[in-house]
Amino acid sequence: MAIEVESYAEEEDVDALTLKTRYLERILGKRVAKAYIVAVNISKEALERAKELGIEAIFGSIVG
C-alpha cells in the first residue's frame, strides 16, 4: 500500500504518486496492491487523473 498526504492535491501530485509507487515496487520486489492520495482539498483534474490511474482519492472537498 502506498499513501500520499497533501493539504491540496493537484494532478502533478497524482502523477508523482504513480512514480513513487513504481519505485517502491522495484525496491520491495513486489507489487503495491493499492495507492491512496489523501488531501484536504483536491483539484477536479487530480481527481479525474486518480480515477484514470486506479488511485483512490480520500478528500474533504473538490476545488476548481
Backbone torsions as a table, in degrees:
resi	resn	phi	psi	omega
1	MET	NA	137.1	176.1
2	ALA	-123.7	135.2	-178.5
3	ILE	-130.4	130.3	175.1
4	GLU	-114.9	131.1	180.0
5	VAL	-116.1	127.6	-178.8
6	GLU	-136.8	151.9	171.0
7	SER	-78.6	-37.5	176.3
8	TYR	-136.7	115.5	-177.1
9	ALA	-96.8	128.4	176.6
10	GLU	-113.2	171.6	-178.0
11	GLU	-56.6	-37.0	179.8
12	GLU	-63.7	-33.5	178.9
13	ASP	-67.0	-38.0	178.1
14	VAL	-65.7	-44.5	178.2
15	ASP	-63.5	-38.4	178.5
16	ALA	-64.9	-37.2	177.9
17	LEU	-63.5	-37.5	176.9
18	THR	-61.0	-44.8	178.6
19	LEU	-64.6	-41.8	179.5
20	LYS	-64.2	-37.5	178.8
21	THR	-64.5	-43.7	177.4
22	ARG	-61.4	-40.4	178.8
23	TYR	-63.1	-45.1	177.8
24	LEU	-59.1	-41.0	179.4
25	GLU	-61.6	-40.8	178.0
26	ARG	-65.6	-43.9	-177.9
27	ILE	-65.9	-47.1	-175.7
28	LEU	-80.6	-20.9	-179.5
29	GLY	75.2	18.2	176.1
30	LYS	-148.4	162.6	-175.3
31	ARG	-72.3	138.7	171.8
32	VAL	-80.8	118.6	-172.8
33	ALA	-67.1	-40.2	-175.6
34	LYS	-151.3	144.5	176.6
35	ALA	-120.7	140.5	-179.1
36	TYR	-128.0	142.4	168.6
37	ILE	-118.8	124.2	-177.0
38	VAL	-113.2	125.7	-176.6
39	ALA	-147.8	148.5	173.1
40	VAL	-67.6	-47.5	178.1
41	ASN	-128.3	145.0	178.5
42	ILE	-136.0	142.5	177.3
43	SER	-77.2	155.5	178.1
44	LYS	-58.5	-41.2	-179.4
45	GLU	-62.7	-41.2	179.8
46	ALA	-66.2	-39.4	179.0
47	LEU	-64.9	-43.1	177.7
48	GLU	-63.2	-43.2	-179.6
49	ARG	-64.0	-41.4	178.5
50	ALA	-60.5	-42.9	178.5
51	LYS	-62.6	-41.5	178.6
52	GLU	-59.6	-39.1	-174.6
53	LEU	-91.5	-1.8	179.9
54	GLY	77.0	23.3	178.2
55	ILE	-95.8	130.1	179.4
56	GLU	-82.8	129.0	179.7
57	ALA	-104.4	129.1	175.8
58	ILE	-118.2	118.6	-170.2
59	PHE	-148.7	164.0	177.6
60	GLY	-88.4	-47.6	-179.6
61	SER	-151.9	157.1	177.8
62	ILE	-96.8	130.3	-178.3
63	VAL	-115.1	136.5	173.9
64	GLY	86.4	NA	NA
